[in-house]
């Protein structure tokens, strides 16, 4: 059933690159040197652990996937870490988590019919996903995602020392997102990390069944996994994009809006300004002047994700310190909306363990730069 669903997804969305993980457990297979990402028809495992989120640049129809994580930190009411999760603990947390999930669902359902929304129970948390067609670029995905997070008014669970029920904001807005699939399991957490004492397979819930659920919908047998009939996309409502633009312009709560440049009709449009001054030979800028990253630095309308790629390269590729990166950006950027304070906020995330920016400690690949139109 899982492979059939994913093969149908590849066909319906006309996916143009391998995004499905051909592994049962975990993400990396250290016994192989080649990539384990394949098209769905080439899956050979009984059930894939997951895939990359489908971005509009990964398919011929320009369909963009939205994926939200709802969770609670694995701690007690007193803030003491829980070493091993049990079904009893997860059931105790289900109704508060459900209440939080409904807040996000109600925000989404103002624009997306419930039959186009997919809910996944992965073992302790919940995931809400849907697919939209009609976005102009990845910046609009970021804008809409940030808007829905804001409308839900849910707290950020990342690194929380208190028991709260909310969302993992950093993971949700990461540009290269790994997604657990219906049928994936928590074997790694159970048998290797010893973080749970039960086996669970991620299973599908319709919105209606989710509203009726009184206990966490565990699934201990792969044969009992529920799947949606197929993944379907919904056409982007102009009202959703309009509301997102208006809301993000009138609130100071979401700091990310302050570095989102003006939305362009075509993501390939770039305005790279020539640097006419002489760069000292011992300046770090001389090392990147002929690279794609120099163009990102000199692009007056550089997209938010391009700036993230630049910092990741400087941090992990050139091994620069935070102050060195900030000095380089301050001295040489041509960004029309450059704000030193906001830039410092985002650069700092690349140096703080536990953020989405430090999960992958290496520069993005050349293929990623190509896919985003940066080379």
N, C-alpha and C positions, 0 to 999 in steps of 0.2 A: 504493500500500500504506500509506503513512504516513497519508494523509487518511482512509482507511478505518478504520485502527486508532483514530484520534482521534475519528472520528464514532461508532464503536462505544463508545468510552469515555464520550463525552457522553451517549449513550443508556443504557448500562448503569448509570452512576453518577448519572444524572439531574442533570447539572451545571446550575447556575442562573445562571452569569455567564460572560462571555467570558474565557477564560484562555489561548487559543492565539494565538501571535504570527504575524501574517500578513506575515512578512518572510523573505527568503532568507538574509540575512547581518546579524549584529549584533543589536541590540535596538531601537534608536531609529532611526526614519526622519525625518531633520531636514527633509525636503521636505514633510512633512504636519503639519498642526496637530492632527488628530484622533487618537484612540487607534488603535493597530494591533492591539489585542486583539479577537478574534472567537470565535464558536462554531466548532467544527470544520467544520460544513457550509458555512461562509462563507469558508473558506480558499481563496485564489486562487493562491498561490504553488506551485511544483512540490514544494517541501519546506519545511516550517516550521522555523525555527531553534530554536524551543522554546516554552515556556509557563510559566505560574506553577504552582508546586506546588499540587496539589489539597488544600485544607483542608476540614475537615468542615463549615465554614460555607458552602462553595461548591456544595453538592449536597444534594438532598432526602433522600438515604439516610444522610447523616452519615458518609460514608467519608473517612478521613484517609490521606494519602500520607506515607510515610517515605522520605527520600532521603539517601543517604550518599555523600560524595566521598572517594575514596582516591587519593592522589597522592604525589609527591615534589617537593621544591623544585628548580627548574631550575638546579642548580649541580653542579660537579664534586666528586669526593671531597675535594679540597683547599678547597672552599668558593668557587671561582671561578665567577661567573655564566656560564651557557651562553647565548650570544647566539642561536644557531639550533639548534633541535632537529632531529635526523635520525632516521630509522627505526632505524638502527644503535644510537643511544644509547637509544632507547625500548626496544628489544629487550634491551639489556644490563640495563635496570632492571626488566624484566617479572617475572622470577621472585621477586626480593625483594618487589615490589609485590603479586604474587599471594599470597605467604606472609602478608603483612599483611591482605590482603582475606579470606583464609580465617579469620583470627582473628575478624573481625567476622561473617563468615558463620556460623561455628559458634555464636556468641552468638545470632544471629538464629534459626538453625534449631532451637534449643531450643524455640521457640514458633511458628514459621511453617514450614509444609511447603515444600520446595524448589520445587515447581511454582507457588508463589505469589510467588516471588522473581525479580526481573528484574535482569540484569546488563548494563550498557552499557559498551562500549569507545569512548571519545570521541576518541581520537587519541594520548593518552599516559597519561592516568589511567583510573580505573575508577569506575563509579557503581553502587550497589546500591539498589534500591527495592522497596517492597511497599506494599500498601494494607490498612488495617484498618477494620472497621466495629464500632461499639460504644463508642467513646470518649465520655465525657460532655462534654468541653471541650478547648480547646487546651492547657490546662495539663497534661492527661494525656499529650498528644503530647510536650510538652517533657520530662516526667518519664521517659517510656519511651525517648525519643531519648537523653537524658543517661545513662540506665541502660545502654543498649546500647553507647554510647561507652566508658563506664567498664569494662564487662565485656570489651571487646575489648583493653583495655590498650594501645591504639595512641597514639603521640605526636602532638602537634598540629603540623602542617606550616606553619601560618601564621607568616610572617616568620622561619622557621628559617634560620640561617646554616650549618647542617650538613646533609649529605645523609642524610635519614631517610625512611622509608616509613611513612606514616600517614594521617591524615585532617585535613580543614580544619574544625575544630570550629566556628569562628565562623559560617562559611557554612551549615553543617548546621543550626544551631539558630536561624537568622534566621527571623523570623515571616513575612515576605513573600519567598519564595524563588523565584528564577528557575531553571528546569530545562531543560537541553538535552534534545531529544527524539531518539528513534531516527530517523535520516535527516538530522539536522543535520550541518553540516560546519565545518571549521576554515579556511575561505577567508579570514576576517578576519585570523587569525594568520599565514596563509601569504602572502597577496598585499599586505596593508596594513601589518601590524605587522612582517612579515618574521621571525617568531619560529620558524617551521618551514619546511622545504624540501620538504614533501610534503603532498598533499591527502588528507584522510581524512573519511569519513562515519561517524557514530556508529552502531554496529551491535549487535544483540542476541546475548547468550550465555545459554543455559540454565545452571543450576548445574552440571549434569553435564558439559557441554562446557567450561565454565570450568575445572573440576578437571583435565580432560585437556589443556588448552592448555599448550604449551611455549614459544610465542612470542606476542608481542602480536598480537591479531587485527585487523590493519589492514583497512580497506575503502576502496579508492581510487575506486570507481565507485558512483554512487547506485543503479544498477540491481542491485548486489550486496548492498545493505543487507538484513540479516536483521531481521525483526520478530517479536515474540510474536504468537500467534494473536489474543489480546485481553488487555486488562488485567482481572484478576480480583481481588476482595477476599477477605480472610479474616476470620472473626469473631474479635474480641479475646478472648484467653484470660484469664479472671480471674487465672490463675496469673502471667501476665506482669505485669499491673498490680500484683499483690501483691508479687512479687519486686522490682519497681522501687521500690515504696514502702519496703520493708524495707531494701534495699541503700542507697538514698539517705539513709535516716535513720541508718545505721550507719557511713557513711564520711565522712571529712573531705576526701577527695581532690577531690570535685566541689563547688566553691564555690557553684555555682549553686543547689544544693539549699537553701542557707541563706536564700535569698530567695523560695523557692517557698512560697506560703501554703497553708493547709489546702485540700485538694481539695473542691470543692463539687459537689453533685449537679446543679446547674443553673448554667451559666456566666452566666446573666442575673441571678442573685442578687447584689445589691450592698448594702452597708451604709454609706451616705454620712452621715458625721457633720457636724452643723451647727457652724460656727465662730461662737462667740458674742462674741468679742472684736472690737474695732474695728481695722480695718486702716488704717495711715497712708496718706494719699492718694499719697505719693511712693514707696510700697512697690510693688515689681514685682507682688506678689500681687494688688493692686487691678486690674491689667490682665487677669488671667485669672479673676477671681472669678465671672464670669458665663459662662464657657466650659466645655466638657466636661472640660478639663484640670484645672479646680478640683475637679470631682467625683472624678477619678482621685486627686488629692492627698488628698482627704478620705474616700476609700473605705477602710474599715478592712481589707477583704479584697481590695484591689486586685490584679489578676492581674499576673504578671511582664511580659506583653507590654504591658499598659496603662501600666506604669511606664516601659517603653522608649519608648512613644509620647509620654509626657509629657516625657521628657528630650529627645527629638528635637525636639519643638516649642520647648522652651526654648532649645535649642542653635541651631537653624537658623531658627526662626520669630521669636523675640525676641532672638536674637544675644547671649544671656547667656554669661558666662564660667563656667568650671567651678566656681569658688568661689561665684559668685552662685547657681548652680543648687543647690549643696549647702546653702547658707544658706537658700534658699527652702524646700527640702524639709524641712530640719531644723526650721524655724520653724512650718511649717503642715501637715505631713503628719499623717494620723490612722491610718497603717498599723499594724495590730496586731503585726506582726513586724518593725517598723523596726529596722534595724541600721546605724548610721552608717558603719562600716567597709566592709560589703558594698555599701552604696549608693555609697560613694565609688569602689569598685572598678569598678562598672558605669558610673557617670557618666564616669569617666576614659576608658573605651573609646570614648565619643562624641567624644573630643578627640584620639584617637591614629590617625593615618593607617594604612591597611592592615587595619583591623578591619571586620567586617561592618556595624557601626554607622555608619561613615563612607562607605560605598559610595554611599548616596543622601543627598545633602546638602540635604534639605528635609523639612518635616513630613509626616506621613502625610496622606492625603486624607480628606475627610469621608466618602466611601464606605467607606473602611477602618474608620473609627471606628464607622460604622453596622453594618458587617458583624460587628464584634466586640462589638456591643451596648453601646457606650460613649456613644451619643447616641440 
